[in-house]
């Protein structure tokens, strides 16, 4: 009896994570990284709704012997799902990750975003579309920079999309172009989205004059209900015909918005905004975090991705502000260039930053609604940019 008991204890000890973690110290490092991200999400409030599940997913996947996620099922010689291995060795997070790998979660997130978005400021001021497009400059500059750093075209496309400041779009693009970089790109994308109030103001002030920042813009015209109903249908048709690869994102975004604006689908709208959005956010965050294993994350590529992601975000902000400067001149000083910085699709944080910087220059200024036009245009712009990259770059 004693021999059986001692053998059981020995077997249990040999399989304990406290023993096996030293076989690959990178797992311990990643657990410590997850603690840092948990602190940022809980203690500092940086994008907690996604950073918290991402960090906890990172913690779970790096627990030795837990077997919740297996990289080899999704990243192998064929770069396709190994269904046989999934059926015999799949863990909980492997099954949940199918929603990422098959491109299901990001469009569902867009459905919820659309149900919460008011495109009225964009409809009232169509020039906002141009600012939203200009803010995608960072995507293509980072793409070129990543190529120069030795990344493949598909990897460079995934890195560049960080500049759109749109987490679901970055995830959707990366799963099709370079899934082995998903953990690094998702963490970089959401980290920079959380740092919008820190990153953007210095760039905005450097590229504008005090006089331009103090400009008060005229009140936007009222937008009719018919315009708000026609808008999502028209955008879906035009954008999807131009860039078919972006249809899953644009289609779900506009369907959610149509739920909201039609006035006849309140239950569907509330479900998309709340229950569905929350459930998918949990699954998306935890499974994206699960891809950040020590072997995948602790590489020089991750450092390069973080640097290029920051460059992408900065150049995106610069592109929007510089176009705002041009429109300020062409309009005879009627357009405040600060609203151009909101062209990155960090909704609504980037618009709030425009408002905050503008009010510091002129306390009576109110730019929030004007900035929401470029902001929601940036959501469409980043999805279109992703579609362009998916159209021209090889998929795995």
N, C-alpha and C positions, 0 to 999 in steps of 0.2 A: 504493500500500500504506500509506504513511504517513498519507494522508488518511483512509483507511478506519479505521485504528487510532485516529487522533485523534478521529474522529467517534464511535467506539465508547466511547472514554474519556469524551468529553463527555456522551454519552447516559447512561452509567453514573453519572457525577457528578451529572447533573441529577436522577436518580432516587434518589440516596443519601439516606438518612434524615438524615444530618448537614446536608444542605442544606435539605431540605423541612420539617424540624421547625420552622424559624423562620417558616414560613407560618402555623402555628397554635401559638403558644407554650404553649397550654393542654396540649398533649401532653407537653411537657417538664415542666410542673408536675405532671402526673399520674404521670409516670415517677418524679419525686422523691418523690411521695406513696407510690408502690409501694415505694420503698427504705425509707421509714419503717416501713411495715407489715411488710416483710421483716425489719427489725431487731427489731420487736416480737415477731414469731413466732419468730425464731431466737435472738436475743440475750436476750429477756426471757421467752420461753416462753409468750406469750399465745395460747391456742387455736391452736397451731401446725398441727395437722392440717387445719384449714380456712383459717386466716388466711394460711398460707404459699402454698397454691395460689391463693387469692383475689388475693394481692398479685402473684404471678407472672402470673396472667391479666390483671391490670391493666397490668402492664408490657408484655405481648405486644400487647394491643389498642391501646396508644398508641404503638407503634413505627410511624413514618410509612412508608406504602407497603407494609406487611406484608400488609394485606388479610385478616387472620385472622377479623375480626368486622365485620359491617355492620349498624349499628343500623336502617337503613331497611328491612331485610328483615323485621324483627319489629315495628317501631314505624312505622306508616305511616297513611294516611288511613282505612283500614278496621280498623286495630289487629289485623289477622290476619297470618299468615305469608304473605309474597309468594313462593309456591313457584317461580314462573317466575324471579324474580331470584335465588333461592337456587340454582337449577339452573345458572344461567349465571355468577354472580359469587360464590357461596358459598365461604367459607374454612373452614379446619379447625374453628375455634371456633364458626362458624355452625352447622355440623352437630352438634357436641356440645351446643350450646345448645338444640337441639330437645328434649332430655331435661328441660330446665328449663321451656321454653315450654309443652310438652305435659303438664307436671305429673307426670313420671315419676320423676325423681331423689328429691325429698323423701319420697314414700311408701316408696321403697326404703331410704332412710336410716332411716326409722321401722321398717322390717322388721328391720334390724340392731340398732337400739336395743332393740326388743322382745325380741330373742334374748339380749340382755345384761342385761335388767332383771329384778329380783326384786320382784314385787308383794306378797310376803309381809308386809312391815311395814304396807302399806296394808290388806291383808285382815285382819290382826290388830287393827288400830285404824281402823275405818271412819270415825271422826271426822276422820281426816286428809283425807278428801275435801273437807270443808268448808274446811279451811285452804288446800288447793290451789285451791279456787274463789275464796276471798277474795283470793288473791294475783294473780288476774286483774283486780283493780280497776284496776291501772295501764293496762291495755289500753283500757278505756272512758273513763278520765279523759284519756288522751293523745288518744284519738279526738275527744273534745269540744274539747280544746285545739287540735288541728290544724284543726278546722273554724273556730275563732275566728281562726286565723292565715291563713285564706283558702284552705286546701286544699279540694279537692272531697271529697265523702263517700267516694268510692272511695280516694282518696289518703290521707285521714284514717284509714280502716280499715287500710291497709297500714302506716302509721306507728304506729298504736296497738298493732299486734300485736307490736312490738318489746318491749313490756312483759311479754310472756310468757316472755322469755329463752329462746326456742326457735328457733334459726336455720332449720332445715328448714321449720317452720310459717310463719315470716315470709316465706321465699322462696316457698312454695307459695301463700300468700295474695296476695302482691304480684304474682306472675306473672299472676294472674287479675283483680286489681283495678287495679293501676297499674304495669305492667311498666317504664315509663320511670324509675321510682324504685328499681328493683331493686338497682343497685350501691350507692347511698347507704344503703338500708335494711339490706342484708345486712352491709355493713361496720359500721354502727352496732350492729346486733344482736350480731354476734360480738365486737365490741370490748367491749361492756358485759358480755357473758357472761364474757369473760376478766377483767374488772375486778370480778367478784363479791366477791372477798376484800377489795377496797378500798372498794367502794360500800356494801355491806350492814352491816358492823359498827357504824359511827356511827349509822345509823338504828335498828338493833336496840337499842343501848345507850340511845338517847334515848327510846325508847318502852317500856322495861322498867325495873323496879327491881332493885337487886342481889339482893334476897331472891328475886324471881321467877326471875332468871337462875341462881340456885344450886339450884333445885329438881331433885331426883333423881327420875326417873320409874321406875315399876315395869317389870320385864322384860316384853316382849311375849309373848303366848301362842304356842305352837307352831301352825303352820298346816299342815294336812294336804295331801297330794298331790292329793286330789280337789278341795279348794277351789282350789288353784292351777290345775288344769285347767279347772274350770268358770268361773273368773273371766274369762279372756280371751274366752270364748265369750259369756258373759252381758253383758259390757261392750260387745262389738261389737254385739250385738242391741239393747240398750237405747239406747246412744248413737247408733247409726246410724238407728234408728227416730225418735229425737227430732230429730236434726240430720243429715239425709242428706248434706249437703255435706261433712261431715267424715269420711265413710266411707273415702275413700282413705287418710287418715292413720291413723285409729283401726283400720281393718281390717288394715293392714299391721303396725302396732304389735302388735296382739294375735295376729296370725298368727305373728310372730317369737317372741312369748312362749310361744305354744302349742308351737312347735318345741322350746323349751327345757324346758318343764314336762311335756310328754307323756312324755318319756323314750324315745320310739320313733323320733326323727328327729334323732339326734346329728349325722349328716353334714350335713343341711340347716341345723341350728342353727349349726354351726361355719362353714359357708360364709357364712351371713347375717352372723355376727359378724365374720368376717375378710375373705375374698377379696372378696365382694360389697360389703360396707361400705367397704372401702378403695378399690375401683375407682370406686364411685359418688361417694365423697368427693372424689377427684381430679377427676372430670369436673364435679361440682357446683361445687367451689371455683374451678377455672380459668374456667369459663364465666360464673359470677356476677361474677368479677373483670373479665371481658372487657366487661361492660356498663358499667363505670365509665370511660367515655370522658371526655375533657375537656369536651365540649359538654354531656354529661348530668350530670357530677359537680360541676363548678366553677360552682355557682349558689347563690343565696340559699336556695333550697329545701333544699339539702343541709345548710346551717347550721341551718335550722329543724328538719330531721329529726333531726340529732344532738342538739339541745336537747330536742326532744319525746321522743326515744328515752330520754334520761337521765331525764326526768320520769316516763315510763311505767315504767321499771325501778324508780325510787325509790318511786313510789306502789304498785307491785305488792308490793314488800317491806313497805311500811307496812301494806297491807291484810292480809297474812298475819300480821304481828306483832300488829296490833291485835286480830285475831280470836283470836290466841293469848292475848292479855291477857284477853279476855273468857272464854275457856275456862279460863284459870287461876283466875279468880274463881268461875266456876260449878262448877268441880271441887273447890273448897275448897283450892286450892293444890297439886293433884296433877299438873297439866300445866305444863310449862315453856314459856312463850310464845315462846322463841327458835326452837322448831321451826317456827313459823308462817312465818318468813322463807324457809324451804326450799320454800315453795309455788310459787315461781317455778321453771320447769322446767329450770334449769341443772343437769343431773344429772351426777355426784353432788356437784359443787362446792358448791352452796348448802347441802347437808346437812353437808358438812365444815365450812363456815363456822359453822353452828349449833353443831356439836360444839366447835369451837375457842373460840368466844366463851363457851360454857357452861363449858368447862374452865378458862378464865381466872378465872371467878368461883368455881368449885368444882372443884379439881383431880381429885377422885374422880368427877366427873360423866361420864357416857357417854351422849350424846344422838344419836349417829350413826344407829342403827337407828330410833329414834323419828322423827328428821328425814327419813329416807328415805321414810316414809309420805306426808307432804305433798309431798315432792320428786317422787315418781313420779305422785302425784295431779295435780301441776302440769303434767306432760306431757299427761295426759288433758285437763286443764282448758284448756290453751292451744289444743289441737286443737279442743275444743268451741267455744271463743271464736272461733276462726278460722272454724269452720263457721257460727256465727251471723252473723258479718260477711259471709261469702260468700252467705248466704241472703237478707240484707236489702239488700245494696248492689249496684249495677249492675256487671256485668262488662264488660270491654273486648271 
